[in-house]
């Protein structure tokens, strides 16, 4: 559900960031929202008793959507960091380090689970540790990307939500491989995220 919503909204979100030069602001708000929604998942589990899992599930939906939405403003910074011929390499390194972080997360989780956690709720304590690490590792992005925010493209014709969605995917079809990447992202990336959560 989160990824379907992402595919419907990300093109307009990216268009608005391009037009008004708000990618850093959008990045900051989406990352902050990701951290806060994960905090709500944790607090729901700790304090809401039998209702907790259902509330946590709703916040997990928001977390999953926002976590994936961070890729939209983040990707816009690539063109300010490296020349065009290195876009793919930089993007690949970013994805690789993201997956490496997920693997490291497993090694953080195992000791927490093996000692029974630090609050009597070991599985929630794993999420707490992950949230803290996510927040800490996002700090360099807040500092470094502020100065790299792409310039506004105010001369771009305005598009409403429907047109930006249609035009975004129409443009994607013109570039070889992009639609395949989007389809694989929808199927494969979500499977990885689900596996990571179950780990």
C-alpha positions in Angstrom: 0.0 0.0 0.0 2.8 2.4 0.9 4.7 1.8 -2.3 1.6 2.1 -4.4 0.9 5.5 -2.8 4.6 6.3 -3.4 4.3 5.6 -7.1 1.2 7.8 -7.3 2.7 10.8 -5.4 6.4 10.8 -6.0 6.4 12.4 -9.5 4.4 15.5 -8.2 6.5 15.7 -5.1 9.7 15.7 -7.3 8.2 18.2 -9.7 7.3 20.7 -7.0 10.8 20.3 -5.5 12.4 21.0 -8.9 10.2 23.9 -9.7 10.6 25.8 -6.4 14.0 24.5 -5.3 12.6 23.0 -2.2 14.4 19.6 -2.3 16.5 20.2 0.9 13.4 21.4 2.8 11.4 18.4 1.5 14.3 16.1 2.4 14.5 17.5 5.9 10.7 17.2 6.5 10.4 13.7 5.1 13.4 12.4 7.1 12.0 14.0 10.2 8.6 12.5 9.5 10.2 9.1 9.0 11.9 9.3 12.4 8.7 10.5 14.1 6.5 7.9 12.6 9.0 5.2 13.7 8.9 6.8 17.2 5.0 6.5 17.1 5.4 2.8 16.1 7.6 2.2 19.2 5.4 4.2 21.6 2.3 2.4 20.4 3.9 -0.9 21.2 5.1 0.3 24.6 2.0 2.0 25.9 -1.2 1.1 24.1 -1.6 -2.6 25.2 -3.8 -4.7 23.0 -4.6 -1.8 20.7 -0.9 -1.1 20.2 -0.2 -3.5 17.3 -3.0 -2.0 15.2 -1.9 1.6 15.9 1.7 0.6 15.3 0.7 -1.0 12.0 -0.9 2.3 10.8 2.2 4.3 11.8 4.4 1.6 10.1 2.5 2.3 6.9 3.3 6.0 7.2 6.9 5.2 8.1 7.3 2.9 5.0 5.9 5.5 2.7 8.0 8.3 4.1 11.2 6.2 4.2 10.8 5.4 0.5 9.8 9.0 -0.3 13.1 10.3 1.0 14.6 8.9 -2.3 12.9 11.6 -4.3 14.6 14.7 -2.8 17.7 12.7 -2.1 18.1 11.7 -5.7 17.7 15.3 -6.9 21.1 16.1 -5.1 23.0 13.7 -7.3 23.3 16.3 -10.1 24.9 18.8 -7.7 27.4 16.3 -6.4 29.0 14.6 -9.4 29.1 15.0 -13.2 26.4 13.3 -15.3 28.6 10.3 -16.3 28.9 9.4 -12.5 25.2 9.6 -11.6 24.7 5.8 -11.8 27.9 5.1 -9.8 27.0 7.5 -7.0 23.4 6.1 -6.9 24.8 2.6 -6.8 27.1 3.5 -3.9 24.1 5.1 -2.1 22.0 2.0 -2.5 24.9 -0.3 -1.5 25.5 1.6 1.7 21.8 1.6 2.5 21.7 -2.2 2.2 25.0 -2.4 4.2 23.2 -0.4 6.9 20.4 -2.9 7.0 22.9 -5.8 7.4 24.7 -3.9 10.2 21.2 -3.4 11.8 20.9 -7.2 12.1 24.2 -7.3 14.0 22.9 -4.5 16.3 19.6 -6.4 16.8 21.1 -9.8 17.8 22.8 -8.6 21.0 19.7 -6.7 22.1 17.5 -9.7 21.5 19.9 -12.1 23.1 20.0 -10.2 26.4 16.2 -9.7 26.4 16.3 -6.0 25.5 16.7 -3.1 27.9 13.1 -2.4 28.8 11.6 -5.9 28.9 10.3 -5.6 25.3 13.2 -6.8 23.2 11.6 -6.5 19.8 10.5 -2.9 20.5 14.0 -2.2 21.8 15.4 -3.2 18.5 13.2 -0.6 16.8 14.3 2.0 19.3 18.0 1.3 18.6 17.3 1.5 14.9 15.4 4.8 15.2 18.3 6.3 17.2 20.9 5.1 14.6 18.7 6.3 11.7 18.5 9.8 13.3 22.2 9.9 14.0 23.2 8.8 10.5 20.9 11.4 8.9 22.6 14.3 10.6 25.5 14.5 8.0 22.9 14.7 5.2 21.2 17.6 6.9 24.5 19.5 7.2 26.1 18.5 3.9 23.1 18.7 1.6 21.9 22.1 2.8 24.7 23.8 0.7 24.0 21.5 -2.3 20.3 22.2 -2.8 19.4 22.3 -6.5 18.3 25.6 -7.9 14.7 26.4 -8.5 13.4 26.0 -12.0 10.6 28.6 -11.8 10.3 28.9 -15.6 9.1 25.3 -15.7 5.3 25.3 -16.7 3.2 24.4 -13.7 1.6 21.0 -13.6 -1.2 19.8 -11.4 -1.0 16.4 -9.7 -2.6 14.4 -12.6 -0.4 16.0 -15.3 2.8 15.6 -13.3 2.0 11.9 -12.7 1.2 11.3 -16.4 4.2 13.3 -17.7 6.6 11.8 -15.2 5.9 8.3 -16.3 5.7 9.3 -20.0 9.2 10.7 -19.7 10.4 7.6 -17.8 9.3 5.4 -20.7 11.5 7.3 -23.1 14.7 6.4 -21.1 15.8 2.8 -21.6 15.6 0.7 -18.4 13.8 3.2 -16.2 10.4 1.4 -16.3 12.2 -1.9 -15.5 13.8 -0.2 -12.5 10.5 1.1 -11.3 8.9 -2.3 -11.6 11.8 -4.1 -9.9 11.7 -1.4 -7.2 8.0 -2.1 -6.6 8.5 -5.9 -6.4 12.1 -6.5 -5.2 12.8 -3.5 -3.0 9.6 -4.0 -1.0 10.4 -7.7 -0.5 13.8 -6.7 0.9 12.3 -4.1 3.2 9.8 -6.7 4.5 12.6 -9.2 5.1 14.6 -6.5 6.9 11.7 -5.8 9.2 11.2 -9.5 10.0 15.0 -9.9 10.7 
